[in-house]
Amino acid sequence: MAGDALATWWDLVCWVADTALHSCVPVIPPLFSGEATTIVVGTILCPKDSIKDNKLRLCLQKPLSLDPPLLLIDLPSCDLEGVCRLTLECSAERSGHCPLLDAPVWVVRCNGQKVGFGRRRTPTEADMWALDVVRVVSTGAGVLLPPKLDPGSSVGAFMYMRGSFERVVGSRDTESYHLVDPTGCLGPEMSFFFFRV
């Protein structure tokens, strides 16, 4: 009888230890109740000729898609190292009737500090070339050298960072994108929050 009780107690201890010490899985509370989530690919491009202009390009697209991006926004340069939370706010007066990501102009904040304005636009030949080259990259960063094209081509060198993002739709006026950490241990270090106010 005492042996059975000891075995049951030991089984419970082993189960608790196994559960508590299992591989690191971050516990991140949902931003919104009843949210719908999907995975998209996010690419940050920095054309070599725009480093002095402090401009970045944020592109969101379906994984391995040949279709044009879901979103391409020119962003002001900001510190993307460490924990980075970019908040993009658009005006309800200017974009109240269109889908949230179709808003043309955004106020951009990085970790709570206003850094400037972002502008949605259609991709150029250079943007599409860079996105096509990195299409098979699931996660990574690097430099893309331009192809040998006509001397008049607008395609130049790009620095890029690319990863998978979990898309969380809270409502018609709120969406967020959180970097999916391939190790599953660190949790999101980069997030984009879109709000209509």
N, C-alpha and C positions, 0 to 999 in steps of 0.2 A: 504493500500500500504506500509506504513512504517512498519506495523506489519509483512508483508510478507518478507520485506527486512531484518528485525531484525531476523526473524526465519531462513532465509537462512544463514545469517551471523553466527548465533548461531550454526546451523548444521555444518557449516564449521569449527568453533572453536572446537566443540566436536569431529569431525572427526580427526582434526590435533592432538588434545590432546590424543585421543585414540590411534592413530598411533604412536605418539612420545613416549607415556608413556606405551606402550604395554610391555609385558614381555621381559626381556633382551635377545636379540638375537645378538651374535657377528657378526660384519661385517668384514669378512676376505677376502681380495682380493685373487683371484686365483694366484697360482704361475706361471702357464703356461696357454696360451690361448688354447682352444680346448682340455682340459684335459679330461681323462676318469676317473671316480671315482667309487670305490667299497668299501665295508667294509670288513676288515679282523680282526682277533683276534690276538693281540700281547701279548706275555707272556715273562716276564723277570724272569729267574730262577737263583738263587744263591745257589749252593750246599753248605751244611754246611762245608764240608771238603775243599772247595775252597775259603772260606772267607779270609784265610791268603794269598792265592795266588792272591787275587784281580781279580778274574775272574767272569764274568757274562755270561749268555746265552740268546740271543735274539731269540725268535721263532715267526714266523708269519705263520698263518694257516687259513683255511676257518672256519667260525663259525660252531661249533658243529660237526666238521668233524672227522671221525675216520682214515682218510688218513694220511700218513706221512706229516710233516710240509712242507710248501712251502719254508721255509728258516729257517736254524738254524746256528747262528754265535756265536762263542766264542768271547766275548768282554773284553777289559780291564776294570777294575773297574773305575767308575767316579761318580761324585755327581749327583744323579738323583732327587734331591729335587728342588722345585720351578720350574721355567721355564727351561726346558731342551731341547736343540736342539743337537741331535747327527748327525754328518755328517760322512758318510762313502764313501770314494773315492777309486775306483779301477783303475788300469792301463789299458788303451786301448790296449797297446801292448800285455798284457797277456790275456785279456778277450774280445778283440774286436769283435770276431765272435760269442760269446755265448750270451744267454740272460743275461741281467744286473745282476740279483740276483744270477746267477750261478758262478759269479767271485769267485775265491778261497780265495783271500787275500784283505784286506781293510785297508786303513789308517783311523783311528778313531779320530774325534775331538768332544769335548763336549763344547758347547757354545763358539766355536772358538779356544779352546786350544787343541793342539794335546795331546792325552792321550795314544796312542799306536797303536797296530794293531789288527784287527779282522780276524778270520779265519772261513770260511764256512766248515761245516762237516756234516756227516750223524748222525742222532740221535742214542744214545746208548740205552740200555735197561732201564737205569735209567731215561733218558730224556723222553722216551715214557711212562714210568710209571707215572712220574710227570704230563705230558701233559694229560694223560688219566684221572687222578684224578681231575684235574682242568677244564676238558672239559665243565662241566655244569656251571662253574662260568663265568658270563658275565663280571663283573667288581669287582675287589677286590684285597686284598693282605693278606698274611698270611704265615704260616709255615706248611709244609707237613712232617709228621713223617713217617719213612719208614715202610713198611709192614713187618710182621714177615715171612721172607723167609729163605732159606737155609743160613747157616753161610757164605758161599762163595759168596753170592749175592753182586753185585756192587751197589745196590740201597741204597741210604742214605737219610738223611733229606734234604729238600729244603726250602728256603725262596722264595716266588714268588710275583709278581705283574702282574695283568692281566687286559686288557681292550680292547675295540673296537677301531680300528684305521681306519680312512678314507684313502684309497689308491688313490694317484693322480699320474697318469702316464703322464709325460710331453713329453717324447720322448723315443727312444730306449735306450738312455744314461742317463735318469733322472727319478727317482721315489721318491715319498715322502709318509710318513705315519704320520698322525696327530691324536693324542688321541681325541676321541669323548667324550666330557664332558657330563655325564648323565643329569646334570641340565640344559644344554643348555645356561648357562649364563657366564661361565668363558672363554670359548674358549679353544683351545688346549694349554696345558701346557707342553706336551711332543711331540716331533716330531723327526722322523728319515728321513734323506735325503740321498739318494743313487745317486752317480754321477760316470760316467765313464769319466776320463780325460786323 
